[in-house]
């Protein structure tokens, strides 16, 4: 029996050609990849809602996809556009404020005394900071206030690109809503071709992890920022829409809404409105802590995965890959955790299977 030698030149050229083809496709699609990834995450997370709307709209997929696209426009694109308009309108005032701060002495913050319960201690602590060299430190940091304000104003162009990116994401979401089953079937067949049933299970698990993160992180951020925004609106804080968008981003980044809420409380006390300042302080405590019970409840509804695994994936993915890492991090950890668990369990079952298959010893 003769063995045919492998044609190394053919194999090498084939691998080289495929590599060049994959890299070329990646370079062509690279400008659209962030929007495509975001649209995939959003579509998977909201797919049950789209199916429910399809049942309500007489089973018409096109109407359901159009409705969901309009909802995304109302939830993301329009608020972002209003925030951009406010930032562009107030950019000169922001630069002027930063310039004034850079030439002003450190504030005395007399309004801290009006904060209930802890106001006197906060004011005393601030006076201790000023007495122990805080004025010198403020004088050194003051020139940077104007530079920071000018830098923030210069980012309006980048925010405009972000607005275009959001529009593209919403458009891709509409296409995926219309033909999501075909795309999902293609991905599952590709994964099955790579790793058999394990690959197919990994794709299903990834979709569950995405839905868990969307339920536990994004929905929590939407609810919490909306509740906090209602408090700001009732208390009469200006530019509520901009602050709500900022709180949403902070909550998604696992920082929470407290920086914005406490700054708003300080603004009310500084302006002399102690009644509404106290109201907003109490409202902030309620709105700022509601994620402690809302997030675990929603994550468990999205996927039966350890809560610590999802939270570590969210924070680690955010630090490693930016905002998109909120979804990619938990998906990678969830798939890796499940595959490792299945591999360990298969190793535990092999001795039992071998013992069952072994013939009994002759006595």
Helices and strands as residue ranges (DSSP letters): H 8-56, H 61-72, I 73-77, H 78-102, G 110-114, H 119-129, I 130-134, H 135-154, H 156-178, H 180-213, I 214-218, H 219-235, H 240-252, H 258-270, H 274-289, H 291-302, H 307-321, G 322-324, H 325-357
